Amino acid sequence: MRKVLKWFANNYALLVLTVIVGVSIFVRTYHFDDWLYFKMDQSRDAILMSNAVENGPQYLPLLGARAGAVKLKHGFLRLGPIFYYFQYLSGVIFHSTQPYVYAYPDLLFSILAIPLLYLLVRLYFSKRNALLVTAMYAFSFIIIQYSRFAWNPNSLQFFQLVSFYGLLRFLNEPIEKRKKWWMAMWATGMTIGSQLHFFGFFSLVGISGLLFIFHFELWKKEHIQACLHKDALKKIAIYAGIAVLVFSFFYAPVFISESMRGGQNSKNFIEALGSKPAAKPLSDKLVKTVTENIKYYCLVTTSQCYGSSMKNELPALSVTALILLAGAFLAIRSLRDKTRSVVARDFLFLLIAWVAVFTILTVPVSFQLRPRFFIVVFAIPFIFVGLIAEYLDSRLKRGSALAIALLLAGGIVGWNTHGTSAWFKEQEKSQKSALIVKRTLILKAKDGVTLGELQGVTDWMYARHESGKTLYYYVKPEHVRPIDYLLSSKHDAGLSFATMTNKTDSEAQFFAVTPTKSGLAPVTKKFGVNITALSSQQFGQLTVYELSFPDRIIESSSKVKKTNAEPDRVFWKDVFTFKSAKK
């Protein structure tokens, strides 16, 4: 018995972490397929990647998703393509083009972020406090939600942690040979994270740069001179070379695209940087930055503060504000303690720079902030709670400090568990009936429509499609691409389909997919009231109708299927063609 207790005492952290990760996997995969969020961006990416999975990697693009929907002088500003390459690998590995397969990479990286966060905070905290931080992070409602669908910003949190952990280990590794690997790790997190979201790009560059300056004290003349010494320059060259090699490897597609397109994306990047922010006074932006940061940190910390009205959120807002203020104060206070180890001081400065850089970046876009921007700082409030627990350890008896820390962390986990449970109940009910959806917080328009419902209406239309006729369908704009993708995935050569028009094609079959609560009102508003519903079927938030237009006038015949061309994009097949043409 003593041996068992001793083994448990020596390995309790691993056991607890295993339980945390195990439960986290469950809540991230529960009804993953049918409750998947699958809208315009997801279907656009799925269309692009399915072409590559089915026809070969030469159909992979050299640039990634658009950064915003604003068209600039030279087209759209695009991120790097690494997100697409992760999706492509998932499709190839699972031999599938199902929408949920393209969400697997984000799911995987969300799970891997949990033990990685533990390793990161363990550089500073005790095992107990590191586990508390990790548990709160793992069960945060909004973090769980952002792990359950495919979107380029979702995996940023993992690669940000990769870069920070690699950088802290590099700066504090005494063995030279190992430092090279830590440098490679930091550079990998930097280069991949910077391709997932431009907020991530600026955050990673700014935070890492500040930590380098702090660690080497580059504001001191003698330290700058030391860096210019021959031996120091040689080491710097080696580490810089490793970083450049990693950067060049992951950014090679971007460089090739820029070469072939005359620097088009770089010009868009410069134009976007020089564009004027929202025309609001700086004072208004600062006030908005503070209020929006507290609101969204509250969402991350407690799962509350997601509605338009904050009147009923005073407890959650107060707890969040206290955590942020106490955490920031303790981080600065602890950093001033010169007796702390170098790695501890580096960790504390990283934490302060992390919050400061992000907050500064939110000022210009304070009126456009959304939950996705806070992916960059998902871990912050929980690390602050860890600092509070550490302070309690130093001030109170062991039992009292542990009780208060467990009460605070348990309350946060309980709050988020309630939020996640409420969301799951919404998701379950939305598959069967129309209801007001409150907790799907990915976009401003919250209709609660999931892949399962979209698949249901698509299968219903396909089952009633008559051979030889073109299937015309009406649906809300955000559902056009998803329906298009799901119909295409039938791989039926005899299936011709397009969005609905009632004045062309004598051999036509009409369907409408509308919000259940709206009925046929959206269709009659666009096409007139002379419509007959031949049959219908409800799939939760959506109802699908087969329609007839008794008095329609056919003007011409056309059976042109909609295409999804991306004329401003370069693919690897264009590179091969480009090279062969040169020869």
Secondary structure as UniProt FT lines:
FT   HELIX           2..29
FT   TURN            30..35
FT   HELIX           40..55
FT   HELIX           57..59
FT   TURN            73..74
FT   HELIX           82..93
FT   TURN            94..95
FT   HELIX           99..103
FT   HELIX           104..122
FT   TURN            123..124
FT   HELIX           127..138
FT   HELIX           141..145
FT   TURN            146..147
FT   TURN            152..155
FT   HELIX           156..171
FT   HELIX           176..193
FT   TURN            194..196
FT   HELIX           198..216
FT   TURN            217..219
FT   HELIX           221..227
FT   HELIX           230..260
FT   TURN            261..262
FT   HELIX           264..274
FT   HELIX           282..302
FT   TURN            311..312
FT   HELIX           314..335
FT   TURN            338..339
FT   HELIX           342..362
FT   TURN            363..365
FT   HELIX           366..368
FT   HELIX           371..377
FT   TURN            378..379
FT   HELIX           380..395
FT   HELIX           398..430
FT   TURN            431..432
FT   HELIX           451..464
FT   TURN            467..468
FT   STRAND          470..474
FT   HELIX           477..479
FT   HELIX           480..488
FT   TURN            489..490
FT   TURN            493..494
FT   STRAND          496..499
FT   STRAND          508..515
FT   TURN            516..520
FT   HELIX           521..527
FT   STRAND          532..539
FT   TURN            540..541
FT   STRAND          542..548
FT   TURN            550..551
FT   TURN            567..568
FT   HELIX           572..582
//
